[in-house]
């Protein structure tokens, strides 16, 4: 349709278009120019499906407060040191087969490993808790306790954060690793519900006195075998937190060593799994990994104290020590759940879609990862 212009007004007499008219026109042009510059420099609002935060900062924001129950008794306890968090190469020699022996000889400074994978809708934050020993003091009444021991131990938690346009997203759910079982949790008031697997409980939150005090996921591990849950999930662990002994770890800038078995303020540092020369890059280093899916660990004697297996005092003579028994996160597997081994780290979108339902969930999982170094080889 042709554009119809209204009739132009009759021109003003020449004497009316003088200095004042020119000033009015100049004022209008200045205002329009300022508005245009403001539009160019104003930051765009974050869109739904994005975050205004880089991945390391996001991982640091949601890094858990973590309670580690400590057992000071037993032949292989080392007065509780066998339950302290540590780096996977805490002794610095790139040899996983002497970590049992070096547990009492090298400082057990607290490290937690993390990885971030993302789709347009969610960020999946994985945190790995490493111990040089999975040990026993021969007690049968402890939940998931057994009498076998092994060198090296790796458990952890996956957090699901919605990319909702805010700086740090919204925490939606968590999955913890307790050996060959995963446990699922949802924060109070959350909108994630049971999917193919039933939600196991409410994810507690706890503030961190070393930062701005915002609420963080609160996880815990039992002593000895280091199975991980939400802090309130297992009565024995909750009881130890309330009235027993144990180490309370907070994320921080310094990898601290606990002062004892009941130190309630120890900072850990975060290390990216994909740091060059780090855990992922070292997965083919045979002194650290028996194969890419298993940490290297043996059953050799210990010239500095009790050998692996000695803690199973009620079992066979000298106990039992399994070799190459600990898995890195890309090989964690729930023994009777779908969708597959390692998916908690490598394909979290598929696994989370199997465990949970939520409002607006697509009919098929959103597997269009915008960031997933595990799949890059």
C-alpha positions in Angstrom: 0.0 0.0 0.0 1.5 3.4 -0.9 2.4 5.6 2.0 0.1 8.6 2.3 1.8 11.7 3.8 -0.3 14.3 5.5 -0.3 17.7 3.9 2.6 19.9 4.9 1.9 22.9 7.0 2.2 26.3 5.3 5.7 27.6 5.6 6.5 30.2 8.3 7.3 33.6 7.2 11.1 34.1 6.9 11.4 36.2 10.0 10.1 33.4 12.3 12.8 30.9 11.4 15.6 32.8 13.1 17.9 32.1 16.0 15.4 30.7 18.5 14.1 28.1 16.0 17.6 27.0 15.2 18.3 26.6 18.9 15.2 24.5 19.4 16.2 22.2 16.5 19.7 21.9 17.8 18.3 20.9 21.3 16.2 18.2 19.7 19.2 16.8 17.8 21.3 16.7 20.9 18.7 14.8 22.9 18.3 12.3 20.1 22.0 11.8 19.9 22.4 11.2 23.6 19.5 8.7 23.6 21.2 6.9 20.7 24.5 6.7 22.6 22.8 5.4 25.7 21.1 2.7 23.7 24.5 1.6 22.3 26.3 1.5 25.7 23.5 0.0 27.8 24.3 -3.7 28.7 21.8 -6.2 27.3 19.7 -8.0 29.8 20.7 -11.7 30.3 18.4 -14.0 28.4 16.8 -17.1 29.8 19.1 -20.0 29.0 22.2 -18.1 29.8 24.4 -17.2 32.8 26.3 -14.0 33.4 29.0 -16.0 35.1 32.1 -17.8 33.8 32.4 -21.5 34.6 35.1 -21.4 37.3 33.2 -18.7 39.2 30.0 -20.6 38.9 31.7 -23.7 40.3 33.1 -21.7 43.2 29.7 -20.1 44.0 28.0 -23.5 44.4 30.9 -25.4 45.8 29.5 -27.5 48.8 30.1 -27.2 52.5 31.2 -30.7 53.3 31.3 -32.7 56.5 33.7 -35.6 56.7 33.0 -38.0 59.5 36.3 -39.2 61.1 37.1 -42.5 62.7 40.2 -42.4 64.9 40.2 -46.1 65.9 41.3 -49.1 63.9 44.6 -50.4 62.8 44.7 -48.4 59.6 43.0 -45.1 60.8 46.2 -43.1 61.4 44.4 -41.3 64.2 41.8 -40.1 61.7 44.1 -39.0 58.9 42.8 -41.8 56.7 39.5 -39.9 56.4 41.0 -36.5 55.4 40.4 -35.1 51.9 43.5 -34.9 49.7 44.7 -34.3 46.2 44.8 -37.4 44.1 48.6 -36.9 43.8 49.1 -35.4 47.3 52.6 -36.8 47.7 53.7 -35.3 44.3 55.3 -38.3 42.8 52.7 -39.2 40.1 52.4 -42.7 41.6 49.1 -43.9 42.8 50.5 -47.2 44.1 52.2 -45.7 47.1 49.4 -43.5 48.3 48.4 -45.9 51.1 51.9 -45.8 52.4 52.3 -42.0 52.1 49.0 -41.2 53.8 50.8 -40.7 57.1 53.9 -39.2 55.6 52.7 -36.3 53.4 50.4 -33.4 54.4 46.8 -34.1 53.5 45.9 -30.6 52.3 42.3 -30.4 51.3 41.5 -30.4 47.6 38.2 -30.9 45.8 38.1 -31.4 42.0 35.3 -30.1 39.8 34.1 -30.1 36.2 31.4 -28.1 34.5 29.3 -29.3 31.6 26.5 -27.2 30.1 23.5 -27.2 27.8 21.4 -24.2 27.0 19.1 -24.9 29.9 21.3 -26.3 32.6 24.8 -26.2 34.1 26.0 -29.5 35.6 28.6 -29.0 38.3 30.5 -32.1 39.4 32.6 -32.2 42.6 35.0 -35.0 43.4 36.1 -35.9 46.9 39.4 -37.9 46.9 40.9 -39.9 49.8 44.2 -41.9 49.6 42.6 -44.8 51.5 39.3 -46.6 51.6 39.7 -48.4 54.9 37.9 -50.4 57.6 38.2 -50.9 61.3 36.2 -54.1 61.3 32.9 -52.7 62.5 29.9 -54.4 61.0 27.1 -52.1 62.3 28.1 -49.1 60.2 25.9 -48.5 57.2 27.6 -49.7 54.0 30.7 -50.7 56.0 32.6 -53.7 54.8 35.8 -55.4 55.8 37.8 -54.9 52.6 40.2 -52.0 52.0 41.8 -50.5 49.0 44.2 -47.8 48.0 42.7 -44.6 46.7 39.0 -43.6 46.9 36.8 -41.3 44.9 33.2 -40.2 45.5 31.4 -37.0 44.9 28.2 -35.0 44.0 26.6 -33.6 40.9 24.7 -30.4 41.2 22.1 -29.3 38.6 21.8 -25.5 38.1 19.2 -23.9 35.9 20.5 -21.3 33.5 17.8 -18.8 34.1 19.4 -15.5 33.2 20.6 -14.7 36.7 24.3 -14.5 37.6 24.6 -17.9 39.2 21.5 -19.7 38.1 19.1 -21.6 40.4 20.0 -24.8 42.2 17.6 -27.5 41.2 18.9 -30.9 42.3 21.9 -33.0 43.5 23.1 -36.6 43.0 25.6 -38.0 45.4 27.9 -41.0 44.8 28.0 -43.8 47.5 30.2 -46.5 45.9 28.0 -48.1 43.2 24.8 -46.3 44.2 23.6 -42.7 43.4 21.3 -40.8 45.7 19.1 -37.9 44.5 18.1 -34.8 46.4 16.0 -31.6 45.8 16.3 -28.4 47.8 13.3 -27.4 49.9 10.6 -25.9 47.7 12.2 -27.1 44.5 10.2 -28.1 41.5 12.2 -31.2 40.5 10.3 -34.4 41.3 10.9 -38.2 41.0 11.5 -39.6 37.5 12.5 -43.1 36.8 14.2 -43.1 40.2 12.6 -41.8 43.5 14.0 -38.7 45.0 15.8 -39.8 48.2 15.4 -36.6 50.3 15.8 -32.9 50.7 19.1 -31.3 50.0 20.2 -29.2 53.0 21.9 -25.9 52.5 24.6 -24.2 54.7 26.3 -20.8 54.6 30.0 -20.3 54.4 31.5 -17.9 56.9 34.5 -17.3 54.6 32.5 -15.7 51.8 29.4 -13.6 51.6 27.3 -16.2 53.5 25.1 -17.4 50.7 23.6 -20.8 51.1 25.5 -23.7 49.6 24.7 -27.5 49.2 25.7 -29.3 52.4 27.1 -32.8 51.7 28.7 -35.4 53.9 30.7 -38.6 53.8 30.9 -41.4 56.3 34.2 -42.5 57.8 36.2 -45.4 56.4 34.5 -46.1 53.0 33.6 -42.5 52.3 30.1 -43.0 50.8 28.6 -39.6 50.1 25.1 -38.3 50.8 23.3 -35.1 51.7 24.5 -34.2 55.2 21.1 -35.0 56.9 20.4 -38.2 54.9 22.2 -40.8 57.1 21.5 -40.7 60.8 24.9 -42.0 61.8 26.7 -39.2 59.9 24.2 -36.5 61.1 24.8 -37.7 64.7 28.5 -37.4 64.3 28.1 -33.9 62.9 26.0 -32.9 65.8 27.8 -34.6 68.7 30.7 -36.6 67.5 33.9 -35.9 65.7 34.6 -35.0 62.1 36.1 -32.3 59.8 33.9 -29.5 58.4 35.3 -28.3 55.0 34.5 -25.0 53.4 35.6 -23.8 49.9 38.4 -21.3 50.1 41.6 -19.9 48.7 43.9 -22.1 50.7 44.3 -25.9 50.8 44.4 -26.5 54.6 45.3 -29.5 56.6 43.0 -30.4 59.5 44.5 -29.7 62.9 42.8 -32.9 64.2 39.9 -35.2 63.9 37.4 -32.7 65.1 38.4 -29.5 63.2 35.3 -27.7 62.2 36.8 -25.0 60.0 39.1 -26.3 57.2 39.3 -24.7 53.8 39.6 -26.6 50.6 40.7 -25.4 47.2 38.9 -26.2 43.9 40.9 -27.7 41.0 39.4 -28.1 37.5 39.5 -31.8 36.3 40.4 -30.4 32.9 43.4 -28.3 34.1 46.3 -28.9 31.7 48.3 -31.7 33.2 45.5 -32.5 35.6 43.3 -35.5 36.4 41.7 -35.8 32.9 45.0 -35.3 31.1 46.7 -37.9 33.3 44.1 -40.6 32.8 46.6 -42.5 30.5 49.5 -42.2 33.0 49.9 -45.8 34.0 51.6 -45.0 37.3 48.4 -43.1 38.4 45.7 -45.0 36.5 45.6 -48.8 36.0 43.5 -47.9 33.0 41.5 -44.7 32.1 38.6 -45.8 34.3 40.5 -47.0 37.4 43.0 -45.3 39.7 46.1 -47.5 40.2 46.3 -49.1 43.6 48.0 -52.2 44.8 48.2 -54.5 47.9 51.9 -54.2 48.6 53.4 -54.2 52.1 53.8 -50.9 54.0 57.2 -50.3 55.6 55.8 -47.3 57.5 52.8 -49.0 59.2 49.8 -51.2 58.7 49.3 -52.5 55.1 46.2 -52.3 53.1 43.9 -55.0 54.4 45.1 -55.0 57.9 42.0 -53.0 59.1 39.6 -55.8 58.4 40.4 -57.3 61.8 37.2 -59.4 61.8 37.8 -60.8 58.4 40.4 -63.2 57.0 43.9 -63.1 58.5 45.4 -59.7 57.6 42.1 -58.7 56.0 41.5 -58.1 52.3 42.9 -55.4 50.0 41.4 -54.9 46.6 43.6 -53.6 43.8 42.8 -50.9 41.3 39.4 -50.5 42.9 38.7 -46.8 42.8 37.1 -45.0 39.8 37.5 -41.5 38.6 34.3 -39.6 38.0 34.0 -40.4 34.3 33.7 -44.1 35.3 31.3 -43.7 38.3 28.3 -46.0 37.8 25.1 -46.9 39.7 25.0 -50.6 39.5 21.3 -51.0 38.8 20.2 -47.6 37.3 20.2 -46.2 33.8 21.4 -44.7 31.5 25.1 -45.8 31.7 28.5 -46.0 33.4 30.2 -42.6 33.6 27.2 -40.6 32.6 27.1 -38.6 35.8 30.2 -36.8 34.5 30.2 -37.4 30.8 26.5 -37.3 29.9 24.7 -35.6 32.8 21.8 -34.3 30.8 20.7 -37.8 29.9 21.2 -39.1 33.5 19.4 -36.2 35.1 16.4 -36.6 32.7 16.2 -40.2 33.8 16.3 -39.5 37.5 14.0 -36.4 37.6 10.9 -34.8 36.2 10.4 -31.0 36.2 8.0 -28.4 34.7 8.7 -27.8 31.1 10.9 -30.8 30.7 11.3 -31.7 27.0 10.0 -35.0 25.8 13.6 -36.1 25.0 16.7 -35.0 26.9 18.4 -31.8 25.7 21.8 -33.3 24.8 23.0 -30.4 22.7 25.9 -29.6 25.0 27.3 -26.1 24.7 30.3 -27.1 26.8 31.4 -30.7 27.5 35.2 -31.4 27.4 34.6 -35.0 28.3 33.1 -35.6 24.8 36.0 -33.9 23.1 38.2 -36.9 23.7 
